[in-house]
Amino acid sequence: MPQLNPSPWFSILLFSWLVFLVIVVPKTMNHTFPNEPTPQSTQAPKTDPWSWPW
C-alpha cells in the first residue's frame, strides 16, 4: 500500500511549508493599504439636548 509510505509525502509537506513561509508570508506582510487612516481628534463632540415638540 503506497499511501502508507511517508517518505514522498513528508518531503512534499516540508517543501510546501518552506514555500509558504519563505515566499507567501513576506508578500502578504509587506502589503500596504492605499488609504492610510487619519488620526481622529481627542476632543469629545459637542452634544445638544433635543427639544421634543410634544
BASEKE-542091 format. One record per atom (N, C-alpha, C): residue in one letter; atom name; x, y, z. Coordinates in Angstrom, 3 decimals. Each point is the difference from the previous one (the first is absolute). Example, Ala and Ser with C-alpha at 12.3 -4.5 7.8 and 13.67 -1.06 7.14 Angstrom:
// residues 2
[a,N,[13.190,-5.690,7.800]]
[a,CA,[-0.890,1.190,0.000]]
[a,C,[0.900,1.200,0.000]]
[s,N,[-0.350,1.050,-0.720]]
[s,CA,[0.820,1.190,0.060]]
[s,C,[-0.770,1.090,0.730]]
// end
This chain:
// residues 54
[m,N,[0.852,-1.179,0.000]]
[m,CA,[-0.852,1.179,0.000]]
[m,C,[0.897,1.241,0.000]]
[p,N,[0.128,0.678,-1.116]]
[p,CA,[0.966,1.090,-0.103]]
[p,C,[-0.393,1.254,0.783]]
[q,N,[-1.269,0.177,0.321]]
[q,CA,[-0.373,1.205,0.732]]
[q,C,[0.509,-0.016,1.439]]
[l,N,[0.452,-1.136,0.488]]
[l,CA,[0.529,-0.073,1.344]]
[l,C,[1.500,0.294,0.049]]
[n,N,[0.606,0.137,-1.141]]
[n,CA,[1.419,0.326,-0.041]]
[n,C,[0.153,1.510,0.223]]
[p,N,[0.582,0.431,1.126]]
[p,CA,[0.024,1.428,0.309]]
[p,C,[1.115,0.790,-0.695]]
[s,N,[0.917,-0.660,-0.646]]
[s,CA,[1.150,0.738,-0.521]]
[s,C,[-0.364,1.025,-1.078]]
[p,N,[-0.806,-0.287,-1.036]]
[p,CA,[-0.272,1.077,-0.964]]
[p,C,[-0.942,1.057,0.568]]
[w,N,[-0.948,-0.393,0.830]]
[w,CA,[-0.976,0.967,0.495]]
[w,C,[0.595,0.922,1.045]]
[f,N,[0.928,-0.516,0.773]]
[f,CA,[0.650,0.852,0.987]]
[f,C,[0.862,1.071,-0.669]]
[s,N,[0.702,-0.372,-1.054]]
[s,CA,[0.809,0.992,-0.712]]
[s,C,[-0.881,1.016,-0.717]]
[i,N,[-1.144,-0.415,-0.521]]
[i,CA,[-0.939,0.935,-0.621]]
[i,C,[-0.555,0.943,1.053]]
[l,N,[-0.321,-0.498,1.156]]
[l,CA,[-0.496,0.840,1.088]]
[l,C,[1.050,1.027,0.415]]
[l,N,[1.232,-0.437,0.177]]
[l,CA,[1.057,0.936,0.391]]
[l,C,[0.260,1.041,-1.080]]
[f,N,[0.016,-0.414,-1.242]]
[f,CA,[0.238,0.942,-1.079]]
[f,C,[-1.139,1.004,-0.125]]
[s,N,[-1.224,-0.437,0.159]]
[s,CA,[-1.127,0.930,-0.094]]
[s,C,[0.022,0.997,1.154]]
[w,N,[0.336,-0.426,1.205]]
[w,CA,[0.113,0.945,1.119]]
[w,C,[1.167,0.952,-0.204]]
[l,N,[1.076,-0.474,-0.565]]
[l,CA,[1.132,0.864,-0.289]]
[l,C,[-0.392,1.083,-1.006]]
[v,N,[-0.704,-0.378,-1.033]]
[v,CA,[-0.476,0.980,-0.980]]
[v,C,[-0.949,0.981,0.663]]
[f,N,[-0.895,-0.495,0.807]]
[f,CA,[-0.954,0.874,0.677]]
[f,C,[0.698,1.006,0.907]]
[l,N,[0.948,-0.460,0.796]]
[l,CA,[0.650,0.880,0.964]]
[l,C,[1.003,0.955,-0.638]]
[v,N,[0.618,-0.403,-1.088]]
[v,CA,[1.039,0.829,-0.599]]
[v,C,[-0.567,0.975,-1.037]]
[i,N,[-1.020,-0.412,-0.734]]
[i,CA,[-0.500,0.825,-1.101]]
[i,C,[-1.323,0.677,0.329]]
[v,N,[-0.968,-0.742,0.467]]
[v,CA,[-1.346,0.540,0.149]]
[v,C,[-0.111,0.937,1.197]]
[v,N,[0.544,-0.358,1.125]]
[v,CA,[-0.145,0.819,1.206]]
[v,C,[0.647,1.374,-0.151]]
[p,N,[1.230,0.142,-0.487]]
[p,CA,[0.551,1.356,-0.166]]
[p,C,[-0.772,0.844,-1.002]]
[k,N,[-0.548,-0.618,-1.045]]
[k,CA,[-0.784,0.765,-0.965]]
[k,C,[-1.260,0.573,0.642]]
[t,N,[-0.648,-0.773,0.838]]
[t,CA,[-1.218,0.508,0.637]]
[t,C,[0.316,0.971,1.129]]
[m,N,[1.104,-0.179,0.685]]
[m,CA,[0.326,0.903,1.098]]
[m,C,[0.480,1.360,-0.501]]
[n,N,[0.502,0.084,-1.216]]
[n,CA,[0.459,1.267,-0.558]]
[n,C,[-1.116,0.788,-0.667]]
[h,N,[-1.197,-0.525,0.021]]
[h,CA,[-1.116,0.687,-0.640]]
[h,C,[-0.339,1.274,0.764]]
[t,N,[-0.143,1.090,-0.729]]
[t,CA,[-0.403,1.262,0.617]]
[t,C,[-1.317,0.437,-0.611]]
[f,N,[-0.805,0.649,0.792]]
[f,CA,[-1.285,0.472,-0.470]]
[f,C,[0.176,1.336,-0.709]]
[p,N,[-0.729,0.254,-1.064]]
[p,CA,[0.174,1.275,-0.717]]
[p,C,[-0.497,1.205,0.795]]
[n,N,[-0.975,-0.182,0.853]]
[n,CA,[-0.543,1.100,0.785]]
[n,C,[0.327,-0.229,1.466]]
[e,N,[1.001,0.694,0.478]]
[e,CA,[0.367,-0.123,1.405]]
[e,C,[-1.032,0.736,0.859]]
[p,N,[-0.377,-0.548,1.123]]
[p,CA,[-0.982,0.678,0.845]]
[p,C,[0.592,1.256,0.634]]
[t,N,[-0.829,1.021,0.104]]
[t,CA,[0.447,1.237,0.634]]
[t,C,[-0.392,-0.035,1.470]]
[p,N,[0.842,0.513,0.869]]
[p,CA,[-0.348,-0.007,1.428]]
[p,C,[-1.168,0.939,0.286]]
[q,N,[-0.881,-0.451,0.849]]
[q,CA,[-1.164,0.792,0.370]]
[q,C,[0.373,0.936,1.145]]
[s,N,[-0.774,1.053,0.144]]
[s,CA,[0.260,0.937,1.088]]
[s,C,[-0.421,-0.631,1.326]]
[t,N,[0.652,0.418,1.064]]
[t,CA,[-0.301,-0.560,1.310]]
[t,C,[-1.091,0.778,0.717]]
[q,N,[-0.471,1.105,-0.578]]
[q,CA,[-1.059,0.778,0.627]]
[q,C,[-1.339,-0.712,-0.173]]
[a,N,[-0.801,0.048,1.059]]
[a,CA,[-1.322,-0.610,-0.073]]
[a,C,[-0.914,0.912,-0.819]]
[p,N,[-0.854,-0.559,-0.816]]
[p,CA,[-0.896,0.842,-0.785]]
[p,C,[-1.018,0.701,0.901]]
[k,N,[-0.370,1.219,-0.393]]
[k,CA,[-0.946,0.781,0.787]]
[k,C,[-1.408,-0.509,-0.313]]
[t,N,[-0.692,-0.426,1.022]]
[t,CA,[-1.354,-0.518,-0.191]]
[t,C,[-0.995,0.945,0.653]]
[d,N,[-1.078,0.267,-0.696]]
[d,CA,[-1.074,0.845,0.517]]
[d,C,[-1.203,-0.873,0.321]]
[p,N,[-0.715,0.309,1.082]]
[p,CA,[-1.215,-0.767,0.281]]
[p,C,[-1.084,0.328,-1.030]]
[w,N,[-0.792,-0.987,-0.284]]
[w,CA,[-1.074,0.208,-0.972]]
[w,C,[-1.180,0.675,0.681]]
[s,N,[-0.622,0.882,-0.715]]
[s,CA,[-1.238,0.612,0.481]]
[s,C,[-1.157,-0.624,-0.766]]
[w,N,[-0.669,-0.953,0.611]]
[w,CA,[-1.071,-0.720,-0.673]]
[w,C,[-1.224,0.882,-0.099]]
[p,N,[-0.710,0.036,-1.139]]
[p,CA,[-1.132,0.892,-0.180]]
[p,C,[-1.269,-0.422,0.744]]
[w,N,[-0.048,-1.164,0.599]]
[w,CA,[-1.232,-0.384,0.665]]
[w,C,[0.107,0.244,1.457]]
// end
